[in-house]
Amino acid sequence: MAKPEPEANKSPAPEGESEGRFRALVALQHRNYRLFYIALVVAGLGAQIQRTTNVWQVYELTHSTVHLGLTGLAQGLPILVLSLIGGVIADRVDRRRLIMMTQAVFGLLALLMAVLTGTGLIQVWHIYIVTIITSSLTALNTPARSALIPNLVPKHHLLNAMALNSTVWQISNLLGPALAGGCIALTGLPNTYGVNGAAHLITLSALAILHVGPVAARRRESALKSLYEGLSFIRFRSIILVLLMMDVAARFFGSYTILLPVFARSLGVGAEGMGLLMSASAGGALVGSFVIMWLGNVRYKGLFVVGGILAYCLALLLLAASPWFLLSLLATTCLGLFDSFNATPRNAIIQSITPDELRGRVSGFQSMLTSGGPAMGSALSGGLAALLGPPLALVAGSLTCMTLILGLVCKRKDLRAADL
């Protein structure tokens, strides 16, 4: 028999509760969601600090774009392999406990990197191994993080909570790289890894006092059958796959983040400049999210996604051609802005047509493509940069992506529909 639904999810919306100037933040009035949001933001900051520090350290040790690309490969392969399994697990286990266990391991890995770097024992293969482990655990806990949110807020605030959840990535990407760049410049690599370890301790503390309401019992079926059910739904609603493949095209052929250390060095701005370039992208994404929220429920969402990706490709060309740091900052800001323009409507479409009982598995599939694909694109960008140079690598990726997107929008009438 199914367990009773959380009491918070039964209550009607209090009259006037969502009115007023703080309506956009209304989900944060719920203690459990507020704690979860804080935990996610701090964990996201730690993850970005780790990723930025890894990229800079790999380039310091090797001065090789190929090694930078291999870092992306080490991040992407586990996500491609394990995200679907993570989706199945998210629909079966105590999601809060799973998230806590993975966050604890993240913190221990950060401390290990601090010790190896501080003692001078660090080698490139250490960074690859830690990246693979971190990426594997991320693939397993990401679907659980998405699926946990409906148990933390009442139903009438769920959409607001999902919208706020999308800002976690943007805030962490805005602040994390800049914090990492500043910490590297001021205190060195070992202390920067230590800051990441402290961030995961804060995350664990917030999760430890989090209360998750009762969850309806799931059907007990084989993991293989459960996975097949999720994939069958995605095949039936093929627009989900089309939207995700468009994002993969942009991130795979237009992967640029892994090359930012090279651009920063060529522009003479060092680690601080690299951090600012990464943060500028996240700042643009945050602005883009607020623009989409202000526009509301736009029509022609498919064309909105297409337009966002094509503009993203143009911003890539600007970054490739830029001879000045400020112009490069503008280019990376536009990359984040246009990425948000296509991501927010895409995620809204997918969430609106996915039943709650399939959300973990669909989220796992989405994570596999939207996180694993771009990381694999880092390997492509690193290899092309070694052959052609970073600017030409971005030009080739941008033109390829534009060709694929224009082909899809011509072939799929539903992408051009007003009510998609």
C-alpha atoms as one frame of an Amber mdcrd trajectory, in Angstrom:
protein
   0.000   0.000   0.000   1.273   3.474  -0.867   2.345   5.667   2.006   0.338
   8.817   2.609   1.365  11.863   0.660   3.384  14.476   2.586   1.097  16.794
   4.496   2.768  19.786   2.888   1.733  18.508  -0.522  -1.930  18.261   0.486
  -2.475  21.773   1.735  -4.130  24.287  -0.556  -2.230  27.405  -1.465  -2.714
  30.003   1.276  -4.549  32.981  -0.033  -2.219  35.713  -1.142   0.851  33.739
  -0.126   2.421  33.907  -3.539   1.664  37.567  -4.066   4.030  40.451  -3.596
   7.545  41.339  -4.463   9.102  38.060  -3.249   6.848  35.789  -5.306   9.804
  34.548  -7.359  11.429  33.207  -4.168   8.307  31.812  -2.535   9.586  28.205
  -2.374  12.377  29.361  -0.070   9.856  30.053   2.689   9.713  26.279   3.266
  12.479  25.281   5.700  13.333  21.943   4.100  13.582  23.320   0.589  15.581
  26.277   1.898  18.110  23.920   3.525  18.261  21.817   0.357  18.799  24.895
  -1.812  21.642  26.091   0.443  23.194  22.618   0.330  23.029  22.531  -3.474
  24.488  26.022  -3.904  27.422  25.325  -1.573  28.032  21.909  -3.177  27.903
  23.529  -6.605  30.436  26.152  -5.567  32.743  23.420  -4.279  32.377  21.418
  -7.493  33.244  24.434  -9.633  36.232  25.283  -7.455  37.463  21.699  -7.861
  36.873  21.662 -11.619  38.563  25.039 -12.200  41.532  24.071 -10.027  41.889
  20.737 -11.831  41.899  22.405 -15.246  44.483  24.993 -14.220  46.707  22.388
 -12.544  46.603  20.065 -15.566  47.684  22.922 -17.814  50.430  23.937 -15.364
  51.778  20.382 -15.285  51.558  19.626 -19.015  51.001  22.827 -21.075  49.015
  20.541 -23.392  45.544  21.063 -24.866  45.358  17.288 -25.414  45.671  16.717
 -21.656  42.992  19.357 -21.079  40.750  17.436 -23.460  41.472  14.181 -21.644
  40.316  15.856 -18.425  36.964  16.435 -20.112  36.929  12.824 -21.279  37.549
  11.620 -17.710  34.577  13.728 -16.627  32.253  12.733 -19.447  32.636   8.976
 -19.805  31.301   8.046 -16.332  28.289  10.300 -16.828  27.482   8.653 -20.138
  27.804   5.179 -18.621  26.182   5.671 -15.201  23.480   8.357 -15.524  20.767
   5.887 -16.555  21.656   3.692 -13.581  21.466   6.780 -11.367  17.955   7.446
 -12.651  16.812   3.937 -11.756  18.415   4.216  -8.293  16.744   7.597  -7.687
  13.320   5.984  -8.042  14.173   3.208  -5.553  16.300   4.432  -2.586  16.410
   7.031   0.195  17.445   9.969  -1.964  18.688  12.185   0.879  20.978   9.436
   2.193  22.367   8.772  -1.286  23.163  12.462  -1.758  24.841  12.671   1.664
  27.033   9.630   0.995  28.270  10.991  -2.326  28.917  14.467  -0.883  31.029
  12.930   1.903  33.206  11.186  -0.691  33.558  14.448  -2.658  34.903  16.149
   0.461  37.432  13.367   1.133  38.658  13.495  -2.476  39.177  17.265  -2.210
  41.287  16.794   0.925  43.291  14.069  -0.819  44.059  16.451  -3.691  45.124
  19.132  -1.192  47.568  16.716   0.471  49.014  15.400  -2.814  49.492  18.919
  -4.161  50.886  20.320  -0.912  53.458  17.526  -0.614  54.540  17.828  -4.242
  53.476  14.268  -5.054  50.683  15.263  -7.460  50.801  13.835 -10.978  48.416
  14.252 -13.898  47.057  10.721 -13.544  45.971  11.521  -9.978  43.753  14.298
 -11.355  42.288  11.945 -13.964  41.451   9.277 -11.371  39.841  11.764  -8.962
  37.864  13.287 -11.856  36.566   9.853 -12.904  35.466   8.997  -9.344  33.833
  12.404  -8.821  32.039  12.231 -12.162  30.807   8.686 -11.455  29.265   9.731
  -8.131  27.767  12.847  -9.738  26.074  10.649 -12.342  24.533   8.573  -9.543
  23.298  11.457  -7.372  22.099  14.034  -9.931  18.766  12.294 -10.724  18.146
  11.881  -6.963  18.667  15.606  -6.419  16.070  16.468  -9.052  13.575  13.829
  -7.887  13.794  14.894  -4.215  12.384  18.393  -4.750   8.663  17.434  -4.944
   8.970  16.018  -1.403  10.217  19.321   0.037   7.530  21.781  -1.062   3.735
  21.733  -1.440   2.432  21.074  -4.915   1.430  24.684  -5.556   5.064  25.766
  -5.097   6.699  22.952  -7.073   7.155  24.928 -10.298   8.737  27.787  -8.374
  11.092  25.349  -6.637  12.107  23.820  -9.990  12.790  27.289 -11.400  14.887
  28.226  -8.373  16.739  24.931  -8.681  17.928  25.934 -12.139  19.721  28.943
 -10.623  21.988  26.654  -8.554  24.130  25.866 -11.589  24.253  29.507 -12.618
  25.218  30.832  -9.174  27.896  28.180  -8.670  29.307  28.757 -12.154  29.227
  32.523 -11.642  31.055  32.535  -8.310  32.973  29.229  -8.267  35.544  29.846
 -11.041  36.232  33.397  -9.838  36.712  32.134  -6.263  38.994  29.381  -7.525
  41.057  31.765  -9.641  41.442  34.188  -6.725  42.321  31.408  -4.269  44.908
  29.920  -6.636  46.538  33.317  -7.123  46.464  34.320  -3.436  46.896  31.077
  -1.475  48.000  28.397  -3.936  46.515  25.153  -5.209  46.536  23.095  -1.951
  44.487  25.663  -0.013  42.048  25.981  -2.921  41.374  22.237  -2.755  40.916
  22.670   1.013  38.211  25.295   0.412  36.331  22.729  -1.668  36.570  20.202
   1.176  35.108  22.764   3.610  32.242  23.449   1.177  31.215  19.781   1.226
  31.250  19.803   5.048  28.729  22.659   4.999  26.607  20.746   2.481  26.552
  17.653   4.699  25.511  19.728   7.715  22.532  21.193   5.830  21.446  17.789
   4.504  21.768  16.199   7.965  19.019  18.433   9.445  16.808  18.203   6.365
  13.467  16.438   6.828  11.941  14.692   3.824   8.240  13.927   3.965   6.849
  10.423   3.311   7.242   9.198  -0.252   4.649   7.122  -2.058   5.737   3.493
  -2.422   7.181   2.582  -5.808   6.322  -0.519  -7.748   8.897  -3.230  -7.126
  10.077  -4.399 -10.505  13.425  -5.410 -11.945  15.936  -2.653 -12.563  16.096
  -3.628 -16.229  12.325  -3.388 -16.636  12.310  -0.059 -14.797  14.983   1.305
 -17.126  13.114   0.006 -20.177   9.952   1.771 -19.017  11.775   5.101 -18.816
  13.430   4.718 -22.210  10.142   3.638 -23.787   8.498   6.842 -22.588  11.305
   8.926 -24.108  10.960   7.055 -27.398   7.193   7.597 -27.349   7.611  11.336
 -26.658  10.381  11.750 -29.221  10.433  15.537 -28.913  12.337  15.000 -25.632
  15.122  13.244 -27.503  15.171  15.895 -30.247  15.481  18.732 -27.730  18.251
  16.960 -25.851  20.158  16.123 -29.026  20.071  19.803 -29.987  21.681  20.652
 -26.657  24.274  17.910 -27.139  25.139  19.332 -30.575  25.756  22.764 -29.051
  27.799  21.487 -26.119  29.687  18.744 -27.998  30.759  20.751 -31.049  30.761
  24.076 -29.197  32.664  23.044 -26.070  34.947  25.949 -25.171  35.451  25.916
 -21.370  38.339  23.456 -21.490  40.263  25.881 -23.752  39.879  28.920 -21.492
  43.265  28.351 -19.759  44.902  28.633 -23.204  42.979  31.795 -24.090  43.750
  33.284 -20.661  47.468  32.632 -21.114  47.484  34.064 -24.650  45.700  37.202
 -23.404  48.180  37.538 -20.523  45.600  37.402 -17.706  46.596  34.203 -15.829
  44.452  32.163 -13.439  42.435  35.178 -12.272  41.483  35.981 -15.855  40.534
  32.368 -16.534  38.257  32.424 -13.485  36.622  35.637 -14.688  36.043  34.206
 -18.165  34.306  31.181 -16.646  32.278  33.339 -14.259  31.206  35.689 -17.030
  29.496  32.771 -18.775  27.551  31.934 -15.621  26.650  35.594 -15.128  25.181
  35.695 -18.616  23.234  32.501 -17.888  21.783  34.015 -14.711  20.652  37.102
 -16.612  19.153  34.852 -19.273  17.132  32.957 -16.672  15.649  36.154 -15.292
  14.802  37.318 -18.822  12.967  34.047 -19.500  11.107  34.330 -16.163  10.111
  37.880 -17.062   8.860  36.816 -20.507   6.723  34.113 -18.917   5.093  31.281
 -20.863   6.360  32.192 -24.325   4.914  30.625 -27.458   7.054  28.935 -30.115
   9.308  27.451 -27.447  10.985  25.195 -30.016  12.028  28.169 -32.132  13.182
  29.903 -28.958  15.494  26.935 -28.292  16.753  26.969 -31.888  17.403  30.712
 -31.823  19.283  30.424 -28.539  21.612  27.746 -29.917  22.309  29.616 -33.163
  23.136  32.776 -31.182  25.398  30.631 -28.958  27.313  29.546 -32.059  27.792
  33.174 -33.121  29.162  33.995 -29.669  31.654  31.127 -30.119  32.899  32.768
 -33.315  33.329  36.037 -31.405  35.417  34.304 -28.726  37.566  32.637 -31.384
  38.283  35.969 -33.109  38.742  38.110 -29.967  42.203  39.707 -29.521  41.279
  41.486 -26.249  40.368  40.260 -22.784  37.308  42.531 -22.415  35.917  41.361
 -25.749  36.508  37.765 -24.660  34.602  38.515 -21.438  31.717  39.826 -23.564
  31.827  36.683 -25.714  31.711  34.283 -22.747  28.909  36.343 -21.169  26.913
  35.970 -24.389  27.652  32.235 -24.448  26.056  31.876 -21.007  23.154  34.165
 -21.912  22.199  32.292 -25.077  22.761  28.900 -23.467  20.203  29.882 -20.817
  17.814  31.107 -23.524  17.676  27.628 -25.027  18.023  25.565 -21.833  15.165
  27.039 -19.794  12.365  26.495 -22.375  13.789  23.053 -23.172  13.718  21.962
 -19.534  10.229  23.406 -19.087   8.914  21.328 -21.991  10.532  18.116 -20.707
   9.353  18.578 -17.103   5.796  19.409 -18.173   5.302  16.205 -20.204   7.066
  13.768 -17.829   4.980  11.935 -15.173   6.310  12.141 -11.617   6.932   8.396
 -11.341   9.258   8.553 -14.365  11.051  11.763 -13.464  14.124  10.099 -11.973
  14.724   7.961 -15.047  14.048  10.779 -17.507  16.337  13.034 -15.441  19.006
  10.333 -15.596  18.727  10.138 -19.374  18.812  13.926 -19.610  21.881  14.083
 -17.382  23.599  11.444 -19.512  23.234  13.551 -22.642  23.441  17.129 -21.369
  26.323  16.503 -18.952  28.138  13.579 -20.545  27.981  14.865 -24.117  29.573
  18.258 -23.375  32.317  16.644 -21.333  33.060  14.371 -24.297  33.086  17.520
 -26.418  35.950  18.769 -24.264  38.060  15.901 -25.571  37.107  16.851 -29.144
  37.956  20.514 -28.519  41.304  19.611 -26.983  42.212  17.378 -29.928  41.117
  19.929 -32.551  42.979  22.685 -30.707  46.167  20.599 -30.830  45.745  20.168
 -34.611  44.295  23.522 -35.683  44.863  25.859 -32.755  42.150  26.938 -30.259
  40.513  29.664 -32.424  40.065  27.441 -35.484  38.815  24.597 -33.275  35.989
  26.850 -32.041  35.187  28.030 -35.585  34.931  24.445 -36.874  32.731  23.382
 -33.945  30.443  26.408 -34.289  29.818  25.917 -38.023  29.160  22.184 -37.557
  26.638  22.868 -34.800  24.787  25.515 -36.826  24.454  23.095 -39.748  22.981
  20.348 -37.547  20.501  22.667 -35.791  19.210  24.158 -39.041  18.763  20.645
 -40.405  16.703  19.574 -37.369  14.418  22.599 -37.406  13.708  22.021 -41.101
  12.932  18.334 -40.547  10.811  18.499 -37.353   7.563  20.426 -37.742   6.811
  20.140 -34.020   9.857  22.322 -33.242   8.161  25.107 -35.187   4.757  24.650
 -33.526   3.344  27.583 -31.556   2.091  25.432 -28.686   5.130  23.185 -28.117
